[in-house]
Amino acid sequence: MNIGFIGTGNMGGAIIRALGGAGDVVVHGLNRTRSALEGLATETGLVPCSDVRELAEKSEYVVLAVKPQQADAVWPELVPALTKDKCLVSIAAGLTVRTLRERTENVCPVVRAMPNMPALIGEGVTAVCFDDPAVTPEQREGVREIFQPSGEVHVLPERGFDAFTAVVGSGPAMVFHLIETFIESGVELGLDRGTASRMVKKLFSGAARMAETSDEHVSLLREASIAPAGTTIAALAHFERTAVRGSIMDAIRRAHDRSVALGRE
């Protein structure tokens, strides 16, 4: 399988690194910073390309891994090199399937995808959208193979992408915010910062691992952590009185609404 990445920055580079162990995959890459591209080539075996047209001609799957505002500069060179047997996969936020089809003049099938930040360490969650009826079963499998090495892959209709963006795409930053808050609380209460940081990171990873591996609903895990009149219920009762759950849900709703707006800009 030949895959070409237009953009080999953080997310594109993470997917390329994860693909490094696949023996039947040849990865081509293009990046504005040539030194970064050559460094990634040395690290992963990526084949550098000199321009968009060369990359597209050599690739069965063309992954658009640039910022949305940079995509307009790509189309004039990319579209003439596309054919019906190629597949364009976009991880550029906000570019809908309809937009992708319009920009590519319906020359080839298009797939919308969105990985999240933990893909950088092979623990990501990626949503892929196969709403374009031109995508073949073989191309669906090929797209899954592109993203599976960097984490879980979930097929979603495009109408679910704004929710995915809000909950899973934006989620890592919110979790990091919570981790930071717990660390600062430990420091305020007298723990040294290094100790607080190590313990809190393990707290979050351990709790997440329990939630992931347990057959119990997370509500039951929560209940099992609470003793009557103890410290945990005192903290959780304060959360309820100050509507922390509602505040988090409102924040996710705002992320969702912003995702919707990006798709219209």
C-alpha positions as CSV (number, residue, x, y, z in Angstrom):
1,M,0.0,0.0,0.0
2,N,1.4,3.4,-1.0
3,I,0.4,6.3,1.3
4,G,1.3,10.0,0.8
5,F,1.1,12.6,3.5
6,I,0.8,16.2,2.5
7,G,2.0,17.7,5.8
8,T,4.2,15.7,8.2
9,G,3.9,17.9,11.4
10,N,2.7,16.7,14.8
11,M,-0.3,14.6,13.8
12,G,0.9,13.6,10.3
13,G,4.3,12.6,11.8
14,A,2.7,10.6,14.6
15,I,0.6,8.5,12.1
16,I,3.7,8.0,9.9
17,R,5.8,6.9,12.9
18,A,3.1,4.4,13.9
19,L,3.0,3.0,10.4
20,G,6.8,2.4,10.6
21,G,6.4,-1.2,11.5
22,A,4.2,-2.2,8.6
23,G,6.3,-4.0,6.1
24,D,3.8,-3.8,3.2
25,V,3.4,0.0,3.4
26,V,5.4,2.6,1.5
27,V,5.0,6.1,2.9
28,H,5.7,9.3,0.9
29,G,5.8,12.7,2.5
30,L,5.8,16.4,1.7
31,N,6.4,19.2,4.2
32,R,7.1,22.9,3.9
33,T,10.2,22.5,6.2
34,R,12.5,20.3,4.3
35,S,14.9,19.6,7.2
36,A,12.0,18.3,9.3
37,L,10.9,16.1,6.4
38,E,14.4,14.7,5.9
39,G,14.8,14.0,9.6
40,L,11.5,12.1,9.6
41,A,12.6,10.2,6.5
42,T,15.8,9.1,8.3
43,E,13.8,8.0,11.3
44,T,11.0,6.2,9.6
45,G,12.0,5.3,6.0
46,L,9.6,7.8,4.6
47,V,10.2,8.7,0.9
48,P,10.4,12.5,0.6
49,C,8.6,14.1,-2.4
50,S,9.4,17.4,-4.0
51,D,5.9,18.6,-4.7
52,V,2.2,17.7,-4.3
53,R,1.8,16.3,-7.8
54,E,4.7,13.9,-7.4
55,L,3.3,12.7,-4.0
56,A,-0.2,12.2,-5.4
57,E,1.0,10.3,-8.5
58,K,3.0,7.9,-6.3
59,S,0.2,7.3,-3.7
60,E,-3.0,5.2,-3.6
61,Y,-4.1,7.1,-0.5
62,V,-3.3,10.8,-0.2
63,V,-3.6,12.1,3.4
64,L,-4.3,15.8,3.7
65,A,-2.6,16.6,7.0
66,V,-2.3,20.4,6.8
67,K,-4.2,23.1,8.7
68,P,-7.6,23.9,7.1
69,Q,-6.4,27.4,6.2
70,Q,-3.5,25.9,4.2
71,A,-5.6,23.5,2.2
72,D,-6.7,26.0,-0.4
73,A,-3.1,26.3,-1.6
74,V,-2.9,22.6,-2.1
75,W,-5.9,22.0,-4.4
76,P,-4.6,23.5,-7.6
77,E,-1.6,21.2,-7.7
78,L,-3.3,18.2,-6.1
79,V,-6.5,17.8,-8.1
80,P,-4.9,17.3,-11.6
81,A,-2.9,14.4,-10.1
82,L,-5.9,12.6,-8.6
83,T,-7.6,9.7,-10.4
84,K,-10.7,7.6,-9.7
85,D,-8.6,4.8,-8.2
86,K,-7.0,7.0,-5.5
87,C,-8.5,8.0,-2.2
88,L,-8.2,11.3,-0.5
89,V,-8.2,11.2,3.3
90,S,-8.4,14.5,5.1
91,I,-7.6,15.1,8.8
92,A,-7.9,18.9,8.3
93,A,-10.5,20.0,10.9
94,G,-13.7,21.5,9.6
95,L,-13.4,20.3,6.0
96,T,-16.6,18.4,5.4
97,V,-17.1,15.5,3.0
98,R,-19.2,17.9,0.8
99,T,-16.3,20.4,0.8
100,L,-13.7,17.8,0.0
101,R,-15.8,16.5,-2.9
102,E,-16.3,20.0,-4.3
103,R,-12.6,20.8,-4.0
104,T,-11.5,17.6,-5.7
105,E,-14.2,18.0,-8.4
106,N,-15.4,14.5,-7.5
107,V,-12.4,13.0,-9.2
108,C,-11.8,10.4,-6.5
109,P,-13.4,9.1,-3.3
110,V,-12.9,11.2,-0.2
111,V,-12.8,10.2,3.5
112,R,-12.9,12.5,6.4
113,A,-10.9,11.5,9.5
114,M,-10.0,13.0,12.9
115,P,-7.4,11.5,15.2
116,N,-6.8,13.0,18.7
117,M,-3.6,14.0,20.4
118,P,-2.7,10.7,22.1
119,A,-2.1,9.3,18.6
120,L,1.3,10.8,19.2
121,I,2.0,7.9,21.6
122,G,0.0,5.2,19.8
123,E,-3.0,5.6,22.2
124,G,-5.2,7.8,20.0
125,V,-8.9,7.6,19.1
126,T,-9.6,8.3,15.4
127,A,-13.0,8.8,13.9
128,V,-13.4,8.0,10.2
129,C,-16.3,9.0,7.9
130,F,-17.2,6.8,4.9
131,D,-20.3,8.9,3.9
132,D,-18.9,9.3,0.3
133,P,-20.7,6.5,-1.6
134,A,-17.7,6.3,-4.0
135,V,-15.4,4.9,-1.2
136,T,-15.0,1.2,-2.0
137,P,-14.9,-1.7,0.6
138,E,-11.1,-2.1,-0.2
139,Q,-10.5,1.6,0.5
140,R,-12.4,1.5,3.7
141,E,-10.1,-1.3,4.9
142,G,-7.1,0.6,3.7
143,V,-8.1,3.7,5.6
144,R,-8.5,1.6,8.8
145,E,-5.0,0.2,8.2
146,I,-3.6,3.8,8.1
147,F,-5.0,4.8,11.5
148,Q,-5.1,1.5,13.5
149,P,-1.4,1.5,14.4
150,S,-1.9,4.9,16.2
151,G,-4.8,3.7,18.3
152,E,-8.5,2.8,18.1
153,V,-10.5,3.6,14.9
154,H,-14.3,4.3,15.0
155,V,-16.4,4.6,12.0
156,L,-18.9,7.5,12.4
157,P,-21.4,9.2,10.1
158,E,-20.4,12.8,9.5
159,R,-23.3,14.0,11.6
160,G,-21.4,12.6,14.6
161,F,-18.2,14.4,13.9
162,D,-19.0,17.6,15.8
163,A,-19.8,15.5,18.9
164,F,-16.6,13.5,18.4
165,T,-14.6,16.7,18.0
166,A,-16.0,18.1,21.2
167,V,-15.7,15.0,23.4
168,V,-12.7,13.1,22.1
169,G,-10.8,15.6,19.9
170,S,-10.9,18.4,22.5
171,G,-11.0,16.0,25.4
172,P,-7.2,15.5,25.9
173,A,-6.7,19.3,26.7
174,M,-9.6,19.2,29.2
175,V,-8.1,16.1,30.9
176,F,-4.7,17.8,31.0
177,H,-6.4,20.8,32.6
178,L,-7.8,18.5,35.3
179,I,-4.5,16.8,35.8
180,E,-2.9,20.3,36.2
181,T,-5.6,21.3,38.7
182,F,-5.0,18.2,40.8
183,I,-1.2,18.8,40.8
184,E,-1.7,22.4,41.9
185,S,-4.0,21.3,44.7
186,G,-1.4,18.9,45.9
187,V,1.2,21.6,45.9
188,E,-1.1,24.0,47.8
189,L,-1.6,21.3,50.4
190,G,2.1,20.8,51.0
191,L,3.3,18.2,48.5
192,D,6.4,19.1,46.5
193,R,5.7,19.6,42.8
194,G,7.6,16.6,41.5
195,T,6.0,14.2,43.9
196,A,2.5,15.7,43.3
197,S,3.0,15.5,39.5
198,R,4.1,11.8,39.5
199,M,1.3,10.7,41.8
200,V,-1.4,12.6,40.0
201,K,-0.4,11.3,36.6
202,K,-0.5,7.8,38.0
203,L,-3.9,8.5,39.6
204,F,-5.4,9.5,36.2
205,S,-3.8,6.6,34.3
206,G,-4.8,4.1,36.9
207,A,-8.4,5.3,37.1
208,A,-8.6,5.4,33.3
209,R,-7.2,1.8,33.1
210,M,-9.8,0.6,35.7
211,A,-12.6,2.2,33.7
212,E,-11.3,0.7,30.5
213,T,-10.8,-2.8,31.8
214,S,-13.8,-3.2,34.2
215,D,-17.1,-4.7,33.2
216,E,-18.8,-2.3,35.6
217,H,-20.3,1.0,34.5
218,V,-18.2,3.9,35.6
219,S,-21.0,5.0,37.9
220,L,-20.6,1.8,39.9
221,L,-16.9,2.3,40.0
222,R,-17.5,5.8,41.4
223,E,-19.9,4.4,44.0
224,A,-17.4,1.8,45.0
225,S,-14.9,4.5,45.8
226,I,-17.1,6.3,48.3
227,A,-17.3,5.6,52.1
228,P,-20.1,7.2,54.1
229,A,-19.2,10.5,55.7
230,G,-15.7,10.2,54.3
231,T,-13.4,12.5,52.4
232,T,-14.4,11.4,48.9
233,I,-18.1,12.1,49.4
234,A,-17.3,15.5,50.9
235,A,-15.4,16.4,47.7
236,L,-18.1,14.9,45.3
237,A,-20.9,16.6,47.2
238,H,-19.1,19.9,46.7
239,F,-18.9,19.1,43.0
240,E,-22.7,18.6,42.9
241,R,-23.5,21.8,44.9
242,T,-21.3,23.9,42.6
243,A,-22.5,22.2,39.3
244,V,-19.1,21.0,38.2
245,R,-20.7,18.3,36.1
246,G,-22.9,20.9,34.4
247,S,-20.0,23.2,33.8
248,I,-18.0,20.4,32.1
249,M,-21.0,19.5,29.9
250,D,-21.4,23.2,29.0
251,A,-17.8,23.4,28.0
252,I,-18.2,20.3,25.8
253,R,-21.3,21.9,24.3
254,R,-19.3,25.0,23.5
255,A,-16.6,22.9,21.8
256,H,-19.3,21.2,19.8
257,D,-20.9,24.6,18.7
258,R,-17.4,25.8,17.7
259,S,-16.9,22.7,15.6
260,V,-20.2,23.3,13.8
261,A,-19.2,26.9,13.1
262,L,-15.8,25.9,11.7
263,G,-17.5,23.6,9.2
264,R,-19.5,26.6,7.9
265,E,-16.6,29.1,7.7
